[in-house]
């Protein structure tokens, strides 16, 4: 079995049907047999951080989710712009 590297994604939701978000995502993940690692507990906020096993998994979820406006792979994050640039540069050196 190959070593699978999980990828971090930012889910951006519409600001409506808040109570439907989690059941919708869990249902879609179940249909496609996708394991989701929640980096933060899902909440009423329109932005969720998750880890998915592949880009294909992200496409499968995004293709079926009504409330999901976009799904972006998160390459880096930081508290300041300078730190973000440093973190992004590290991606290319690794």
Secondary structure, DSSP 8 states (H G I E B T S, - for coil): ------EEEEEEE-SS-HHHHHHHHHHHHHHTT--EEESS---SSSEEEEEES-HHHHHHHHHH-SSEEEEEE-----SSHHHHHHHHHHHHH-
